[in-house]
């Protein structure tokens, strides 16, 4: 039987409560078992581990749920269910079980994102009910860097200060709109999105090069664990593209992040974005997996 023993009894002794196999909603008592699953690939799973750690799997803070797939009394796969539906270490059986559960309730996620095989497994079962997706991005190389950048960082890229949020915010909106295809301010989202930008700045997770009140380059750390952090929102002012700001700016972000946040820096990028991929390769990033993203 699966138990809910205390964490002092060791990770192998801590298993999610429930049936011998199937899906259940995880809670704080399941955190050690969930972290054990996440530890199978801490770089790829950085988002789910970050969310698990900061919320302790308490639904009040998750703003959603963390599902666990149990097989032979052992937790083997997870699925973060919120604004993002994120399968984690999801076996084919887990994908089938997660999809069945998702079909039994109202869709709350605007995005499915994760390793390609798992997203394909979910979509094969969810597509008829949840589709069509507004955008399907099946080929997104997941990149990681666990050493110093291969090129000199831009010395003018630094942490964004709280006083610079007003200058930074339009660049964040422009990046999001260009990348996602809709403005983050649509449907009354301005207040929430601006609060998120300010939160990252105040946390010291926003980096930028600002000249004469204009953002030339910016990027943020979206999430972090003791093993890794994930970069998001990489943006170069359209008027300054082609000048090397992406590669040298990212080198600066990597140097800051590895020194002060986490030893490995990760991100994922659309395969067709050849300019960005070339810039990341120049910095020293290498592909570790392939992600897919479906947006509704």
URWOSUL-V445186 format. One record per residue. N is the residue number from 1. RES is the residue in three letters. PHI is phi in radians with two decimals (none if undefined). OMEGA is omega in degrees with one decimal (999 if undefined). Layout:
n=(N & N)
res=(RES & RES)
phi=(PHI & PHI)
omega=(OMEGA & OMEGA)
This chain:
n=(1 & 2 & 3 & 4 & 5 & 6 & 7 & 8 & 9 & 10 & 11 & 12 & 13 & 14 & 15 & 16 & 17 & 18 & 19 & 20 & 21 & 22 & 23 & 24 & 25 & 26 & 27 & 28 & 29 & 30 & 31 & 32 & 33 & 34 & 35 & 36 & 37 & 38 & 39 & 40 & 41 & 42 & 43 & 44 & 45 & 46 & 47 & 48 & 49 & 50 & 51 & 52 & 53 & 54 & 55 & 56 & 57 & 58 & 59 & 60 & 61 & 62 & 63 & 64 & 65 & 66 & 67 & 68 & 69 & 70 & 71 & 72 & 73 & 74 & 75 & 76 & 77 & 78 & 79 & 80 & 81 & 82 & 83 & 84 & 85 & 86 & 87 & 88 & 89 & 90 & 91 & 92 & 93 & 94 & 95 & 96 & 97 & 98 & 99 & 100 & 101 & 102 & 103 & 104 & 105 & 106 & 107 & 108 & 109 & 110 & 111 & 112 & 113 & 114 & 115 & 116 & 117 & 118 & 119 & 120 & 121 & 122 & 123 & 124 & 125 & 126 & 127 & 128 & 129 & 130 & 131 & 132 & 133 & 134 & 135 & 136 & 137 & 138 & 139 & 140 & 141 & 142 & 143 & 144 & 145 & 146 & 147 & 148 & 149 & 150 & 151 & 152 & 153 & 154 & 155 & 156 & 157 & 158 & 159 & 160 & 161 & 162 & 163 & 164 & 165 & 166 & 167 & 168 & 169 & 170 & 171 & 172 & 173 & 174 & 175 & 176 & 177 & 178 & 179 & 180 & 181 & 182 & 183 & 184 & 185 & 186 & 187 & 188 & 189 & 190 & 191 & 192 & 193 & 194 & 195 & 196 & 197 & 198 & 199 & 200 & 201 & 202 & 203 & 204 & 205 & 206 & 207 & 208 & 209 & 210 & 211 & 212 & 213 & 214 & 215 & 216 & 217 & 218 & 219 & 220 & 221 & 222 & 223 & 224 & 225 & 226 & 227 & 228 & 229 & 230 & 231 & 232 & 233 & 234 & 235 & 236 & 237 & 238 & 239 & 240 & 241 & 242 & 243 & 244 & 245 & 246 & 247 & 248 & 249 & 250 & 251 & 252 & 253 & 254 & 255 & 256 & 257 & 258 & 259 & 260 & 261 & 262 & 263 & 264 & 265 & 266 & 267 & 268 & 269 & 270 & 271 & 272 & 273 & 274 & 275 & 276 & 277 & 278 & 279 & 280 & 281 & 282 & 283 & 284 & 285 & 286 & 287 & 288 & 289 & 290 & 291 & 292 & 293 & 294 & 295 & 296)
res=(UNK & UNK & UNK & UNK & UNK & UNK & UNK & UNK & UNK & UNK & UNK & UNK & UNK & UNK & UNK & UNK & UNK & UNK & UNK & UNK & UNK & UNK & UNK & UNK & UNK & UNK & UNK & UNK & UNK & UNK & UNK & UNK & UNK & UNK & UNK & UNK & UNK & UNK & UNK & UNK & UNK & UNK & UNK & UNK & UNK & UNK & UNK & UNK & UNK & UNK & UNK & UNK & UNK & UNK & UNK & UNK & UNK & UNK & UNK & UNK & UNK & UNK & UNK & UNK & UNK & UNK & UNK & UNK & UNK & UNK & UNK & UNK & UNK & UNK & UNK & UNK & UNK & UNK & UNK & UNK & UNK & UNK & UNK & UNK & UNK & UNK & UNK & UNK & UNK & UNK & UNK & UNK & UNK & UNK & UNK & UNK & UNK & UNK & UNK & UNK & UNK & UNK & UNK & UNK & UNK & UNK & UNK & UNK & UNK & UNK & UNK & UNK & UNK & UNK & UNK & UNK & UNK & UNK & UNK & UNK & UNK & UNK & UNK & UNK & UNK & UNK & UNK & UNK & UNK & UNK & UNK & UNK & UNK & UNK & UNK & UNK & UNK & UNK & UNK & UNK & UNK & UNK & UNK & UNK & UNK & UNK & UNK & UNK & UNK & UNK & UNK & UNK & UNK & UNK & UNK & UNK & UNK & UNK & UNK & UNK & UNK & UNK & UNK & UNK & UNK & UNK & UNK & UNK & UNK & UNK & UNK & UNK & UNK & UNK & UNK & UNK & UNK & UNK & UNK & UNK & UNK & UNK & UNK & UNK & UNK & UNK & UNK & UNK & UNK & UNK & UNK & UNK & UNK & UNK & UNK & UNK & UNK & UNK & UNK & UNK & UNK & UNK & UNK & UNK & UNK & UNK & UNK & UNK & UNK & UNK & UNK & UNK & UNK & UNK & UNK & UNK & UNK & UNK & UNK & UNK & UNK & UNK & UNK & UNK & UNK & UNK & UNK & UNK & UNK & UNK & UNK & UNK & UNK & UNK & UNK & UNK & UNK & UNK & UNK & UNK & UNK & UNK & UNK & UNK & UNK & UNK & UNK & UNK & UNK & UNK & UNK & UNK & UNK & UNK & UNK & UNK & UNK & UNK & UNK & UNK & UNK & UNK & UNK & UNK & UNK & UNK & UNK & UNK & UNK & UNK & UNK & UNK & UNK & UNK & UNK & UNK & UNK & UNK & UNK & UNK & UNK & UNK & UNK & UNK & UNK & UNK & UNK & UNK & UNK & UNK & UNK & UNK & UNK & UNK & UNK & UNK)
phi=(none & -1.37 & -2.10 & -2.22 & -1.36 & -1.23 & -1.14 & -1.24 & -1.62 & 1.67 & -1.11 & -1.22 & -1.48 & -1.72 & -2.27 & -1.12 & -1.28 & 2.42 & -1.31 & -1.13 & -2.67 & 2.23 & -1.93 & -2.52 & -1.37 & -1.54 & -2.37 & -0.93 & -1.15 & -1.61 & -1.01 & -1.02 & -1.16 & -1.12 & -1.13 & -1.16 & -1.12 & -1.10 & -1.19 & -1.13 & -2.71 & -1.15 & -1.35 & -1.17 & -1.64 & -1.04 & -1.08 & -1.15 & -1.19 & -1.03 & -1.11 & -1.13 & -1.20 & -1.31 & -1.79 & 0.98 & 1.10 & -1.49 & -1.03 & -1.09 & -1.74 & -1.16 & 1.17 & 3.07 & -2.48 & -2.03 & -1.59 & -2.13 & -1.84 & -1.84 & -2.35 & 0.91 & 1.17 & -2.19 & -1.26 & -2.09 & -2.51 & -2.25 & -2.61 & -1.38 & -2.14 & -2.76 & -1.04 & -1.96 & -1.68 & -2.22 & -1.30 & -2.29 & 0.86 & -1.47 & -1.28 & -0.97 & -1.14 & -1.15 & -1.03 & -1.09 & -1.23 & -1.10 & -1.11 & -1.05 & -1.17 & -1.09 & -1.21 & -1.53 & -2.52 & -1.20 & -1.22 & -1.95 & -1.67 & -1.70 & -2.57 & -1.95 & -2.54 & 2.86 & -1.08 & -0.98 & -1.04 & -1.22 & -1.10 & -1.08 & -1.10 & -1.19 & -1.18 & -1.03 & -1.81 & -1.68 & -0.97 & -1.10 & -1.63 & -1.59 & -1.38 & -1.35 & -1.33 & -1.18 & -2.64 & -2.07 & -2.09 & -1.45 & -2.02 & -2.22 & -0.99 & -1.65 & -2.05 & -2.53 & -2.50 & -2.11 & -2.53 & -1.04 & -1.04 & -1.42 & -2.24 & -1.18 & -1.17 & -1.25 & -1.20 & -1.60 & -1.50 & -2.61 & -1.11 & -1.27 & -1.55 & -1.02 & -1.20 & -1.75 & -1.01 & -1.09 & -1.30 & -1.28 & -0.98 & -1.04 & -1.18 & -1.12 & -1.11 & -1.10 & -1.07 & -1.05 & -1.11 & -1.15 & -1.40 & -1.63 & 1.70 & -2.39 & -1.34 & -1.19 & -1.54 & -1.17 & 0.98 & 1.27 & -1.50 & -1.05 & -1.06 & -1.17 & -1.19 & -1.14 & -1.12 & -1.15 & -1.05 & -1.10 & -1.11 & -1.14 & -1.11 & -1.15 & -1.38 & 1.45 & -1.85 & -1.97 & -2.26 & -2.74 & -2.05 & -2.10 & -2.19 & 0.90 & 1.40 & -1.95 & -1.37 & -1.56 & -2.52 & -2.76 & -2.80 & -2.27 & -1.50 & -1.49 & -2.79 & -2.67 & -2.31 & -1.06 & -1.69 & -2.74 & -2.35 & -2.05 & -1.60 & -2.41 & 1.12 & -1.21 & -2.58 & -2.13 & -0.89 & -0.90 & -1.27 & -2.04 & -1.29 & 1.53 & -1.83 & 1.52 & -1.20 & -1.17 & -1.16 & -1.26 & -1.15 & -1.17 & -1.06 & -1.17 & -1.09 & -1.05 & -1.09 & -1.07 & -1.11 & -1.20 & -1.36 & -2.20 & -2.11 & -2.76 & -1.28 & -2.09 & -1.96 & -2.26 & -2.89 & -2.33 & -2.46 & -1.18 & -1.03 & -1.37 & -1.48 & -1.14 & -1.13 & -1.14 & -1.09 & -1.14 & -1.14 & -1.15 & -1.11 & -1.10 & -1.23 & 2.15 & -1.17 & -2.31 & -1.29 & -2.07 & -2.90 & -2.18 & -1.72 & -2.40 & -2.32 & -2.04 & -2.09 & -1.99)
omega=(175.0 & -176.7 & 176.4 & -178.3 & -177.7 & -177.0 & -179.1 & -178.9 & 174.6 & -174.4 & -178.2 & -178.7 & -174.4 & -179.9 & 178.6 & 177.1 & 172.5 & -177.1 & -178.8 & 176.3 & 179.8 & -175.9 & 172.8 & 176.4 & -179.4 & 177.8 & -176.4 & -179.7 & -178.2 & -174.2 & -179.9 & 178.9 & 178.4 & 179.1 & 177.0 & 176.5 & -177.9 & -178.5 & 176.2 & 177.4 & -172.7 & 179.8 & 179.3 & -174.4 & -171.4 & -179.3 & -177.2 & 178.0 & 177.9 & -179.6 & 179.5 & -176.8 & -173.7 & 179.9 & -175.2 & -179.5 & 175.2 & -175.6 & 179.7 & -177.9 & 178.6 & -173.4 & -177.7 & -179.4 & 167.0 & 177.2 & 174.9 & 175.5 & -175.9 & 179.4 & -177.7 & 176.7 & -179.4 & 176.2 & -175.4 & -177.6 & 178.8 & 172.4 & 176.0 & -175.7 & 178.8 & 173.4 & 174.3 & 170.4 & -170.8 & 175.2 & -176.4 & -178.9 & -170.3 & 175.2 & 176.3 & 178.5 & 178.7 & 179.1 & 178.9 & -178.8 & 178.1 & -179.8 & 178.8 & 179.9 & -179.5 & 179.9 & -179.2 & 179.7 & 180.0 & 179.0 & 177.7 & -174.9 & 175.7 & -178.4 & 165.4 & -177.6 & 178.3 & 178.9 & -168.5 & -177.0 & -179.7 & 178.3 & 176.8 & 179.1 & 177.1 & -173.8 & 177.5 & -177.8 & -176.9 & -170.1 & -177.2 & -178.4 & -175.8 & -173.8 & -3.2 & 174.7 & 176.9 & 180.0 & 177.9 & -179.8 & -171.3 & -173.9 & 179.8 & 178.3 & 174.7 & -172.3 & 178.3 & 179.2 & -177.0 & 177.0 & -180.0 & 178.6 & -175.5 & 179.1 & -179.6 & 176.6 & 173.2 & -177.5 & -179.5 & 173.6 & -177.4 & 176.0 & 176.1 & 179.4 & 179.2 & -179.2 & -177.2 & -178.9 & -178.6 & 176.8 & -177.0 & -169.6 & 179.5 & 177.8 & 177.3 & 178.2 & -180.0 & 179.0 & -177.6 & -178.5 & 179.2 & -175.2 & -171.9 & 178.6 & 174.2 & 179.6 & 175.3 & 179.9 & -179.6 & 179.7 & 175.9 & -175.2 & -173.9 & -176.0 & -178.9 & -178.0 & 179.2 & 177.8 & 178.4 & 177.8 & -179.9 & 179.2 & -180.0 & 176.8 & -177.1 & 178.9 & -176.6 & -177.1 & 177.7 & -178.4 & -175.8 & 167.7 & -176.8 & 179.2 & 177.9 & 176.9 & -179.4 & 177.3 & 176.7 & -179.6 & 173.0 & 174.8 & 179.8 & 165.5 & -176.8 & -177.1 & -176.3 & 174.4 & 176.4 & -176.9 & -170.3 & 169.8 & -177.6 & -179.4 & 175.0 & 168.7 & 178.7 & -173.3 & 172.0 & 177.1 & -177.8 & -179.2 & -176.6 & 179.6 & -177.6 & -178.5 & 179.4 & -177.0 & -178.8 & -176.4 & -178.6 & 175.7 & 178.7 & 175.6 & 178.4 & 179.4 & 178.6 & -179.1 & 177.2 & -173.5 & -177.8 & -179.8 & -168.0 & -175.3 & -178.2 & -173.8 & 179.0 & -179.5 & -177.1 & 173.6 & 170.4 & -168.8 & 176.1 & -176.9 & -177.3 & -179.9 & -172.7 & -179.7 & 179.5 & -179.3 & 178.0 & 179.1 & 180.0 & 177.8 & 179.0 & 179.2 & 179.8 & 178.5 & 176.7 & -177.6 & 179.2 & -178.4 & 173.6 & 177.9 & 170.1 & 177.7 & 173.7 & -178.4 & -177.9 & 999)
